[in-house]
Amino acid sequence: MADTTTRSTSTTTADPNGATSSPATTTNTTDTPALVPEAAPRFDTSSANATYANLTIDSFSPIIDYDPPMSVDTGAWHTPITDSILSEIGPLSQRDWHLGTYMRSEMPNATISFWFEGSELYLYGDRGPSYGAFSVQVDGGTRELRSAYTPAQPIGGSSLLDAVRGLSEGQHNAVVTIAGTRAGLVEGSGFLLDYVVVRQKVGTGQPKISDVRGADLEKLGSWKTWTKDEVTVQQGQNVTQTKTIVSSSAKGESLTYSFSNVTAIQIYGTRNATHGAYSVSLTSYSPSMNRNTTIYNGSFPCDFPNQTNNLTRCEWRGSVLKHAAVNLDPATNYTLKLENTDDSAGGRIFDVDLIRTFGGNGVVLEPGSLAPGGSGLDAGNGSSGGAADGGTQNGALRADAVGSSFALVVLLWCLLFRDVFGFGRL
C-alpha cells in the first residue's frame, strides 16, 4: 500500500477544478527520460542501501490493460494511424511520440490499468484544448482528479501528466479513468497516454546486466520457429533493431530459464494481431516454494502490411516490455517459465527475443546502450540456463580458454629457444 504518497504534475499552477490549466510543458523532465526497449538503464547509486533504475512501459506494452479493450469494432481507443481527429489538431509529423505509439480515447469512464513494482510512478501523454479531466487511483486509494487541458497544443515530446511518489517499495496497481468534460468548465474530453515510467529498486551497488538472446533462447524450450527480423521504425524514436525472435503458435509450449544471483528480471518480445495470451511464472526454490504467475494478453489489432489484410499496420514493430520483476533475492535460485496459453482456434503466437537480468553476473553497459549484456546462459547446458552457480560457468569457460592459450605460448617459447637454454639436451 501507499506510504506518505505525494503527487505532482508537469504544471505549476494547474487547477483541475478550474476552467483552464496552466500552459503545458513541451519536454520531459530530466529525471525520468523514456528509454527505448532493451536499452540499458541509468543506475542511481546515491543511496547507501539500494540502487534504483527507471523502467519505461510504453502504451503499446501488454503490461497495460485498456477497458474497453483495444478493438477495431469498439473504436474506444485510437492510435497514431487510426486517430484522424488528433491528426487534424496537430500533425503527427510535428510530434515525437515514444516508439511512434500512443493510446487516446474520448470515452467517459474508459480506464487504463496496470501493475508495477516500484516506489514512484510517472504518467506521460499529451495536453491541449482537446483534453479534459482524468483521475489516477493507486492501490484502491483515493481517486486523484487531474486535468490535461491547456489552451495551446504542445509540440515536441510528451508532457508529464501526473507523478506519484513516496510509495512503499513493492507491487502496486494503478488505474487511470477518463472523466471527460466537466460541466461548466472550458476543457476537452480526451485523454492520451504515451508511456509510463516507474522508479524501482534493482539491487545494491552497481548491478551488472546479463542477456539471454538469439541462439541461446532456442536452448531453453520446445520452440519450433526461428525468425530473424530486420526492424525499422518510421515514427517516434526512429530506432532500428536487428533481433532474433523465438516464437511458437502451439498452446502449451514453453520456455524455461533457471538463474540465481539476480535482483531483477525483464522479458522483451514483439506484439501484433497474430499474438495471443501468455503466462509468466517465477518460482523461487526457497523453503516456502513461492510461485507467482501472471497472464497477459499479447494480442493487438494491428499487423504487418499485407494486401489481403484489412488491419492497420503496427506503428511499432520492435520489441516491447512483456514482463518485469524486481526485489529478487540474489541468494535464491529461481525458475522462469514463459508459456503460450492462448485457446484461440488456429493458434496464436507468443515470442521472446530477450531475457535480461540484473545482478552479480554479466557486464556493465553505458546508460541508453542497446549493446547486449553478458550471456547468462551456460553454453554446456542450455536447458539449465547456467543456474546452478548463478552463471559463473561462463566465467569458468573463459578462464579455461585463457589458461590454455597461455600454456600454448609457453610451449612454443620453449621449442624456439631450447638450444639457447640447453633444453634440447634434456
N, C-alpha and C positions, 0 to 999 in steps of 0.2 A: 504494500500500500504506500501511498504518497506520504513523505515526511517533509515538513517545512517547505512545501511547494511554493515556488514563486513563478509569476507569469510576466511575459513581456511580449511586445510586438515590434515590428520594424519602424513604427511611427512613434513620435514623441508626445503628441497631443491628441491622438485619436480617441474619440468618444463613441463607443459602439451604440450608445443611446441617442446620439446627436444626429443632426440632419446630414452632416458631412464628416469626413475624416481628413486628417492632415495629408499632404501630398505623399505619395509612395516613394520609398527608396528605389533606386534603379539598379542597385548592385547588391550582391550577397554580403553578409557580414564576414569579416576576415577570420572569425573564429570557427565558422562551420562551412567551409567551402565544400562543394559537391565533388565526389570522386567518381570517375568512370568505373564500371565494373572491373574487378580484378586488379585495380591499381593499388599499390602499397599505401597504407595509411601513414599519417604522421603521428608518431607516438609522443604523448605528453608524459614525461618522466619527472615533472616538477614535484610530485608528491613522493614522500619518502616510503610510503607503504603500498603504492599502487601505480600502475601505468594505464593511461587512458588512450583511447583512439576513437575517432568518429567513423560511424558506419552510415553509408548512403543507401537509402532504399528508394529506388525510382518508382514512379507511379505505375510503371509497366510490370513491376515485380509481382509474382504470385503471392508474396507475403502479404500484400494489401488486398483486402476484400471490398467490393463495391456492392451496395444494395440500393436499388435493384441491380442484379448482375449485369456486367457489360454484355450487351447483346445487340445484334443487328435489328431484332424485332422491337425491343422496347424503346430504343433511341434515348434512353435516360442519360447516357454518358457519351461525350464526344471526344475524339482525338484530333490531332492537328490536321489529318487528312479529311475527316468527316465533318469538321467544325466549320461550316460556311459562315456562321454568324461572327465568330471571332476573326475569321479571315477578312471580313468587311471592316471590323472595328480596327484591327491592327494587322497589317500584312505579316504573314508568317516569316517572310524573309528578314524582317526587322527584329525578330525575337530570337533569343538563344536559349531555347528550352533544353534542359538537361537530357541528353540522348535523343533529342528531337521528339520527345513524347510529353504528353500531359493527359489528364482526365478532367473534363469540365462538365458541369451539369447545372441546369436551372430548375430541377425538380425539387420542390419543397419536401423536406424530411428524408431525402436521399442521404445515405450515410457512407462514410469511408471508415473502415476499422482495421486494426492490425495489432498484433502482439509484438513486443520488443523487449529486449533486455538492456538496461542501462539506467542512468540517473538523470539524463537530460534529453529533451525532445524538441526538435525544431521543424516546423512546417513551412515549406516554400511553395509559392504559387504565384498567382497574378493578382493585381489590383487595378482598379479603373472604374469608370462610370457604369459598366455593365454588371458589376459585382455587388453583392449585398451581405447580409448577416450570416454568420455561421457560429456554431458552438463547438467547443472541444471538451470532451469528458475523459478523464483518466481514472482507471480502476473503479469505475462506477461512482465516482465522486460528483461534485457539483459541475453542472454544465456551464462553462465559462463562455459568455457571449462575446463575439468579436465581429468586426466588420471589415470587408475587403474593398469597400467603396472608396474611391478617390475621384475627384473631378477630372483629372487628366489621366490618359492612358500612358503607363510607363514604357520605356524602351530598354533594350538590353536584356540582362538576365532576370531571373525570378526575384520576387520580393519575399522577405521574411513575413509570414502571416501570423505566427504565434510561436512562443517559446515556453517550454515548461521545464523548470529547473528544481533542484532540491529533492528529487525522488530518491527513495531508497534504492541501493544497488540491487537489481534483481529483475524479475519479469513483470511487465505491466501491459495493460490493454488501453488503447486509445480509440475513441470514436469521435469522428467529425460529422456533424449533422448540418445540412444546408437549411437555413431558416428563411432565405429568400428576402423579398422586400417587405419591410415592416411598415405598418400603417402610419401615414403622416410624415414619413421620412423620405428624403431625396436620396435614393440609392437603387442599385440594380437588384437582380435576383439570382445571379450566377455565382458559382464557386469553381475555382481551378486549382488543382493540385499538380505540382511539377515533381517534387521529390521530398523525402523526409531525411533528416539527419539525426542520428542517435549517438550520444556520447556514452561510451561503455568502458568498463574495466576489462582489460585484456591480459592482466598479469602483473608482474613486478619487474623492475629493471628494464632492460632493453630486450623485448621478445624477438626471437628470430622467426622467419617466415619459411614454411616448408610446403611445397606444392606437389600434388599428385595430378598429373595431366597426361594427355597424349597416350603413348603406348602403355604407360603404367596403369591407366584406368582399365584397360582391357583385361588385365590380370586379376581384377578384383571381383568379377562376377560372371554371369552367364549371358552377357550381351552378345547379340548376333550381328549387329550392323556397325560398320565403321564409316564415318563420313568426315572428310576434311573440307572445310568450308571457308572460302575467302569472303570476308565480311567488309563491306564498305557502306558507311552511313552517310547519307546525303544531307541530313539536317542536324541541328543541335551541335554536338561537340565535334562532328566530322571525324570520328575516330575510326581507324581501320584496324580490324582484328583478324589475325590468322589463328585458327584454332582447330583442334581435332575433337570431334564430338563422339561420345559413346552413347548409343541410344538403343531402345527396344520398344516394340509395339505390342509385346505379349504381356498380358496380365500375369503378375506373379514373379516375373523375372526381376532380379535384384542385384545390387552391388553391395559388397560388404568390405569395410575397411576398419582394421583394428589399430589402435595407437595409444601412446602414453606420453608423458612429459609434455602435455599440451594444456593450455589455459583457455583457448578459444578456437572455434572452427567456423568456416564459411564454405558454402557449396554454390557453384555457379553453373548455369546452363542457359539454353535458349527457350523461347516461348512463341507459340503461334496457334492457329486454329487446329492443327493436327495433333496437338498435345492434349493430355488429359490429367486425371487425378494421380497423385503420387504421395507416398508416405515417407517420412524421415523418422527413424528411431535411433536413439542414442542410449546404449546400455552401459552402465558402469559396473565393473566387476568388484564391487565392494561388498561387505557383509550384508548390506541391505538390498543389493541387487536392484538398484533403481533402473527403471525403464521409462523413457519419455518418448512418446510417438506423436507426431503432428502430421495431419493430412492437408495437402494443398491442392488447389485447382490450377493446373498448369495451362488450361485452355484459354485462348484469347481470340476473338473474332477478327483475325487478320491473317494474311498468308503471303506467300511469295507470289510475285507477279506471274499470272498464267491466263492465257486467252480463254480458257474454259472455266475460270474461277471468278465468281462474282463478288468475292470478298475483297475489301480494300487491302492493300499491301501493308505489311508491318512497318511502322516508322523506324523501329529499332530491330535489326536482325542479329545483333550481337548478344552477348551473354548478359543475364540479369541475376541478381541475388535470389537463390531458391531456398536457402535456409541459413540461419546463423545461430550460434550458441556461444555464450561466454560463461565466466565463473566456473570453468572446469578445474578439477584438482589435478595438478601435474603428477602427483604420486599415484594416481588411479589409472588402471587400464580401462579403455573404452572400446566399444564396437559400434560403428556407424553402419546402419543399413538403409539403403535407398531402394524403394520398391515401386514398380508400376502397379497401381491398384485400380486402374480405370476399368469400368464394366461396359463401356460403350461398344456397340456392335462394330465389327471390323477392326477393332483395336485402336488404341491411341498411343502416341509416342511419349516417352519420358527420356530425357537426355541429360547428360552431365559433361562438362568439359573441364572442370577444375574443382578439386577439393583442397582447400587451403587451411593450414593450422598455424597457430601462434604458440610459441613455447621455447623450450631449450634447444631444439634441433632446427637446422635449416641455415638460412643466410640472412644478412641484414640488407634490406633494399632501401634505396632512396625514396622518400615520400613522393607519391604520384607515379612511381615507376611501374611499367607494365612488364618488366622483365620477370621471368619465372623465378620462384624461390627454390631453394634446395629440395631435391626429391625426398619425400618422407617414406618412399616405398623400398623395401628390401628387394634388391634385384634377384636374390636367390629364391625368394618365396613370395610371389605376388599376392597370393590369397591372404597372407597374414598381414600385409602392409607394413612389415618391419615392426610390429607392435611389441614383440617380446621384450625388446630392450629400448623402446622409445625411439627407434630409428637409428640407433648408434651403429647398426651393422653396416650402413652405408659408409660411415666414417671408418670402420674397420677395413672395409674393402679398399678404400682409398689409401689407408695406411699400408696395407699389404702391397699395393701396387708401387708405392713409393719405395718401400723396403726392397722389393725385387729389383727395381731399377738401380738402386744404389749398389746392390750386390753384383749386378752385371757390370757396372762401371769399374768396381774394384777388380773383378776378374780380368777384364780387358787390360787394365793398367798393369797387372802382374804379368800378363803374357807379353806385353810390349817391352817391359823393362826387366825381364827375368835375367837376361845375360848381364845387364849392368850391375844388378844387385846380387848376382850369383844364384838366383832362384832356379836357373836351368840345371845346376849340378845337384839339386836336391834329390 
